[in-house]
Amino acid sequence: MPLKHDWKRILLRAWSIRLMVLAAILSGLEAALPFGHNLGWLDWLPGGLFALLTFAVVAAAFVSRIVAQKNLGD
């Protein structure tokens, strides 16, 4: 499967890529949550919040992947 000729521009400008990066960050935070709860730092945070946010961001990335994005040209 060949790369698109303007793959670097796509990585910098595509909303689907930006949202996938945000989803990865949220997943990492969710994985780190037990450490904060054990120390008592994040007791106010509702359980499953990061999982729900990650789901919403991944769904938005899916939609943005199939919608034409004006800043990418084609």
MARGUVEX-183735 format. One line per 8 residues: number of its first residue (from 1); their letters; for each residue x, y, z of N, C-alpha, C, O. Coordinates in steps of 0.001 Angstrom, whole numbers. Example, Ala and Ser with C-alpha at 12.3 -4.5 7.8 and 13.67 -1.06 7.14 Angstrom:
! residues 2
1) as) 13190,-5690,7800,12300,-4500,7800,13200,-3300,7800,14236,-3319,8465  12850,-2250,7080,13670,-1060,7140,12900,30,7870,13409,1138,8039 .
! end
This chain:
! residues 74
1) mplkhdwk) 844,-1165,0,0,0,0,900,1241,0,1591,1495,986  902,2002,-1069,1778,3180,-1154,1237,4365,-347,27,4517,-176  2148,5189,137,1773,6406,848,1299,7455,-142,1727,7472,-1296  415,8326,317,15,9461,-519,1224,10377,-675,2083,10442,204  1281,11073,-1787,2447,11922,-2057,2586,13067,-1059,3696,13551,-841  1491,13512,-450,1527,14627,504,1228,14163,1940,522,14845,2684  1768,13005,2318,1472,12416,3621,1909,13296,4784,1264,13287,5832  2989,14054,4626,3452,14916,5719,2434,16030,5979,2152,16361,7131 .
9) rillraws) 1886,16604,4909,879,17647,5044,-388,17080,5700,-1016,17737,6531  -747,15869,5321,-1925,15229,5896,-1729,15010,7395,-2644,15262,8179  -549,14544,7801,-279,14328,9225,-424,15615,10035,-871,15580,11181  -53,16732,9453,-92,18001,10170,-1460,18661,10152,-1778,19421,11067  -2285,18395,9132,-3522,19149,8972,-4812,18359,9121,-5861,18964,9343  -4785,17059,9010,-6018,16275,9032,-6593,16180,10448,-5886,15846,11399  -7875,16477,10566,-8534,16388,11862,-8586,14967,12368,-8540,14749,13579  -8679,13999,11488,-8728,12608,11932,-7439,12235,12664,-7478,11518,13664 .
17) irlmvlaa) -6316,12712,12176,-5029,12447,12831,-4975,13150,14183,-4564,12551,15178  -5379,14395,14225,-5373,15153,15483,-6238,14469,16542,-5850,14362,17705  -7412,14011,16118,-8315,13363,17061,-7785,12017,17518,-7981,11637,18673  -7116,11288,16631,-6530,10006,17040,-5401,10220,18049,-5237,9419,18969  -4635,11276,17889,-3585,11602,18863,-4222,11943,20211,-3742,11499,21254  -5299,12726,20191,-6007,13054,21426,-6560,11794,22089,-6500,11663,23312  -7098,10867,21296,-7609,9605,21841,-6484,8801,22489,-6683,8187,23537  -5309,8803,21872,-4168,8093,22454,-3759,8713,23788,-3420,7996,24728 .
25) ilsgleaa) -3790,10039,23871,-3452,10725,25125,-4467,10379,26207,-4096,10102,27347  -5759,10397,25845,-6795,10057,26818,-6661,8609,27285,-6871,8318,28462  -6318,7714,26384,-6116,6312,26771,-4944,6175,27740,-5008,5410,28703  -3883,6918,27478,-2739,6900,28390,-3096,7438,29756,-2663,6895,30772  -3886,8505,29793,-4328,9047,31079,-5212,8060,31821,-5119,7924,33041  -6077,7369,31072,-6923,6364,31707,-6086,5236,32318,-6402,4734,33397  -5020,4845,31620,-4142,3793,32146,-3394,4267,33397,-3075,3463,34272  -3118,5570,33480,-2389,6107,34633,-3304,6434,35809,-2817,6674,36914 .
33) lpfghnlg) -4602,6449,35596,-5533,6817,36662,-5400,6006,37947,-5430,6595,39027  -5255,4691,37882,-5148,3946,39150,-4008,4430,40040,-4116,4373,41265  -2942,4896,39453,-1817,5390,40258,-2209,6659,41011,-1840,6830,42173  -2949,7542,40359,-3420,8757,41018,-4459,8472,42079,-4467,9114,43129  -5344,7508,41816,-6353,7149,42816,-5698,6526,44047,-6133,6782,45170  -4668,5718,43854,-3979,5100,44994,-3329,6144,45882,-3180,5935,47086  -2943,7264,45296,-2316,8322,46076,-3326,9333,46603,-2970,10238,47358  -4600,9177,46198,-5634,10084,46667,-5750,11375,45882,-6476,12276,46305 .
41) wldwlpgg) -5072,11501,44769,-5084,12747,43991,-6342,12900,43149,-6810,14016,42924  -6886,11794,42687,-7967,11858,41705,-9268,11263,42222,-10049,10714,41445  -9506,11365,43500,-10717,10788,44073,-11979,11481,43572,-13050,10874,43584  -11886,12707,43141,-13033,13466,42656,-13435,13069,41233,-14536,13395,40790  -12565,12377,40522,-12801,12046,39117,-13708,10829,38996,-13394,9775,39549  -14842,10952,38277,-15742,9803,38141,-15109,8673,37330,-14423,8921,36338  -15342,7445,37753,-14799,6298,37038,-15403,6189,35644,-16595,6432,35460  -14596,5831,34680,-15063,5665,33313,-15105,6945,32496,-15474,6916,31322 .
49) lfalltfa) -14731,8070,33098,-14782,9343,32376,-13839,9338,31176,-14239,9720,30076  -12593,8910,31374,-11640,8909,30270,-12019,7892,29202,-11772,8119,28018  -12611,6786,29601,-13073,5799,28618,-14180,6399,27756,-14187,6208,26540  -15108,7118,28367,-16187,7762,27626,-15642,8850,26704,-16054,8948,25548  -14726,9660,27206,-14113,10703,26375,-13336,10100,25216,-13396,10612,24098  -12610,9022,25466,-11853,8358,24411,-12793,7828,23339,-12513,7970,22149  -13899,7221,23740,-14885,6727,22786,-15422,7859,21919,-15524,7716,20701  -15764,8984,22542,-16302,10124,21796,-15282,10677,20798,-15639,11025,19673 .
57) vvaaafvs) -14021,10757,21206,-12987,11290,20325,-12712,10331,19168,-12510,10775,18038  -12702,9029,19432,-12493,8051,18360,-13663,8093,17380,-13456,7982,16171  -14873,8250,17877,-16033,8366,16987,-15916,9618,16118,-16223,9574,14926  -15478,10721,16699,-15283,11949,15923,-14169,11780,14897,-14266,12306,13789  -13114,11055,15252,-12026,10797,14302,-12533,9969,13136,-12144,10210,11993  -13397,8993,13405,-13965,8172,12335,-14776,9038,11376,-14642,8917,10158  -15611,9904,11924,-16422,10785,11082,-15536,11737,10291,-15755,11942,9097  -14541,12317,10945,-13674,13273,10253,-12829,12602,9180,-12369,13263,8248 .
65) rivaqknl) -12625,11307,9303,-11838,10573,8300,-12590,10434,6988,-11979,10410,5919  -13927,10343,7062,-14699,10148,5841,-15313,11437,5294,-15848,11440,4186  -15244,12529,6054,-15762,13811,5603,-14640,14576,4896,-13494,14572,5346  -14984,15228,3788,-13981,16026,3063,-13512,17183,3952,-14326,17895,4539  -12216,17356,4040,-11637,18418,4845,-11065,19478,3909,-10185,19191,3099  -11569,20702,4026,-11218,21777,3090,-9728,22104,3092,-9180,22459,2048  -9067,21994,4230,-7665,22396,4311,-6720,21372,3691,-5512,21607,3643  -7250,20223,3208,-6398,19211,2603,-6491,19207,1072,-5722,18515,405 .
73) gd) -7414,19963,528,-7506,20049,-922,-8327,18920,-1526,-9510,19114,-1807  -7742,17755,-1732,-8489,16644,-2327,-8865,15700,-1253,-9503,14682,-1521 .
! end
